[in-house]
């Protein structure tokens, strides 16, 4: 489970769509009080930051639409409470860039991690 901290326009198709799917899982776990994965580090960092998670979702959706994908799974903006900026990381952005570069996908993270 991972919500990247990479700009959506830099992400390859697989990571963009995969993150969108994962984001819905994180949102559901937090907003519905689900026990499964409740203590996962990725879930923990979004607690109290549903507004930031909502904004991340909207940026993913904008990129998806820009690439011609249809979107049918909006989040409830009424639940988008708390902080509007994510400042906690499971791994740093530079480490995320390294991970993506090593995967050899089409993410445009540059050779020096220019994101």
VENKAJO-V582241 format. One record per residue. N is the residue number from 1. RES is the residue in one small letter. OMEGA is omega as a letter, one per 20 degrees, with the letter a starting at -180 (NA if undefined). Layout:
{{N | RES | OMEGA} {N | RES | OMEGA}}
This chain:
{{1 | x | a} {2 | x | r} {3 | x | a} {4 | x | r} {5 | x | r} {6 | x | r} {7 | x | a} {8 | x | a} {9 | x | r} {10 | x | a} {11 | x | r} {12 | x | a} {13 | x | a} {14 | x | a} {15 | x | r} {16 | x | a} {17 | x | r} {18 | x | r} {19 | x | r} {20 | x | r} {21 | x | a} {22 | x | a} {23 | x | r} {24 | x | r} {25 | x | r} {26 | x | r} {27 | x | a} {28 | x | r} {29 | x | a} {30 | x | a} {31 | x | a} {32 | x | r} {33 | x | a} {34 | x | a} {35 | x | a} {36 | x | r} {37 | x | a} {38 | x | a} {39 | x | r} {40 | x | a} {41 | x | a} {42 | x | r} {43 | x | a} {44 | x | a} {45 | x | r} {46 | x | r} {47 | x | a} {48 | x | a} {49 | x | a} {50 | x | r} {51 | x | r} {52 | x | r} {53 | x | r} {54 | x | r} {55 | x | r} {56 | x | r} {57 | x | a} {58 | x | r} {59 | x | r} {60 | x | a} {61 | x | r} {62 | x | r} {63 | x | r} {64 | x | r} {65 | x | r} {66 | x | r} {67 | x | r} {68 | x | r} {69 | x | r} {70 | x | a} {71 | x | a} {72 | x | a} {73 | x | r} {74 | x | r} {75 | x | r} {76 | x | a} {77 | x | r} {78 | x | r} {79 | x | a} {80 | x | a} {81 | x | r} {82 | x | a} {83 | x | a} {84 | x | a} {85 | x | r} {86 | x | r} {87 | x | r} {88 | x | a} {89 | x | r} {90 | x | r} {91 | x | a} {92 | x | r} {93 | x | r} {94 | x | r} {95 | x | r} {96 | x | r} {97 | x | r} {98 | x | r} {99 | x | a} {100 | x | r} {101 | x | a} {102 | x | r} {103 | x | r} {104 | x | r} {105 | x | a} {106 | x | r} {107 | x | a} {108 | x | a} {109 | x | r} {110 | x | a} {111 | x | r} {112 | x | a} {113 | x | a} {114 | x | r} {115 | x | NA}}
